[in-house]
Amino acid sequence: MPFNEKEIQDYIWNHREELFSMIEPPSFDPEPIKMPEEYEPWELLYYQLIKEYKESYELLDCLDIFGCEVRLPKEGENTIRTDFLGCFEGENGLIICELKVNRQPERQSYTELFAYANHIRSKFAPMGRRDIFYLLIAPMEERIVREATISNLLYDKNREIVLIPEVGATIDTLKFKMWIPSKDDFCVFARTAFAFENIDVFRISWRGAEGIWSPTQEGVIPNTEMIHRLNKVSHCAAQIMEANGINGFVYCSQSYPEVRENGILENGITICGINPFKSAKTRYFYKKGLNINEAAKAEIEHLGMEMIFPNLKNNCEDLDNRESHLFLLSESWSSCLDRIAFDVLRLVNYTFGPMRYEHGYSSFTWDSYLYDSSEDDLCWNFDINLTGIFREIYNLKLERYYEAAHKYTDREKSIIIESGKLEYHCIDMIYSHHHIRDFIKGLIGNKDEN
């Protein structure tokens, strides 16, 4: 770049009203025409991102930059400065813009962007994700920045656009290209997360307050009020999971009357989530050339933290003699699920006197829970609540089914819509074990593919 950051910053500020005209119209990949069941999960996420990018690009035409080199002083700390502050006319969201014109400094772009965002959130508390819009102007030559952007868009769900600056011999030739994640990069980030082996499961079963949670008489099935109450328990847990950024699902169940005499506790809550450390292991081995199935089943004990962070080896010589930190982190991550389950169980069993209930618990992987645990086969499973990226993909898949339904024959529609009106069937599918378990089973697609 023949011009330094200050020169580019000044030019943008002086020509801020013409900024949109400096952005080359982006070329977006058209979504292929497919049947809903032919989409891979990562494709649904990718084309949803493209849709949001199109909307964000149109918003740039309404961009109002009202601050340049804005000092954000924090008492007792060094002053930080954001390159630009702005907003969109008629659209919610304060825009924080960070400018980097060279490869080396762009590594700090997210450190600075999030530092600005945290300070701004303290000024306008409480702020949600939709209240801040990130605009990064950078060469996007560093892999770490590209991957951070994909993670930010895919998992953190922050609103963001990245522009790549290009300039010729004179500064008045400054133009911007919109950076769009490649399909391959997006596929790796999304696809390697969904292996069954990456899903941790924690289940608590309990007995107590008969007549509230379960029937008092032997052989009696739960009534509508009990089922409704147990569904409230799983809805409560799902809200906590969402607040903690856990991508997974949760549901309650009640054992069949005929098996309770064998000591099985009547009521249960099952919480499942993608373990990010196992996901990182799967991604590492997938990038090394293993197929999805092999990468998911690879032992995490064989992957040291220094293989994720290669420079770590330079600062710690005895890593080879230690137990894998990545393995230890992956083992302890399920405590996030444990804590939610125990907190919810205590909440639903509060009384004016001492709490009296029996409970038992265990941990599984999703595969082992389905195939090695008898509890899943000996109970009614009630509403299943998806959270995070599971919920997003499932809703996107439902959208494709209903869009495609307009083109189907009556017979084809009857296969998709088993009975009842369309809107009733949709809300039932959102919580249906039958539909959602098939959906979870298909998340990886063909696990033997590369």
Secondary structure, 3 states (H helix, E strand, C coil): CCCCHHHHHHHHHHCHHHHHHHECCCCCCCCCCCCHHHCCHHHHHHHHHHHHHHHHHHHHHHEEEEEEEEEECCCCCCCEEEEEEEEECCEEEEEEEEECCCCCHHHHHHHHHHHHHHHHHHHCCCCCHHHEEEEEECCCCCHHHHHHHHHHHHHHCCEEEEEEEECCCCHHHCEEEECCCCHHHHHHHHHCCCCHHHEEEEEEEEECCCCCCCCCCCCCCCCHHHHHHHHHHHHHHHHHHHHCCCCEEEEEEEECHHHHCCCCCCEEEEEEEECHHHHHHHHHHHHCCCCHHHHHHCCHHHCCHHHHCCCHHHHCCCHHHCCCHHHHHHHHHCHHHHHHHHHHHHHHCCCCCCCCCEEEEEEEEHHHHHHHCCHHHCEEEEEEEEEHHHHHHHHHHHHHHHHHHCCCCHHHHHHHCCCCCHHHHHHHHHCCHHHHHHHHHCCCCCCCCC
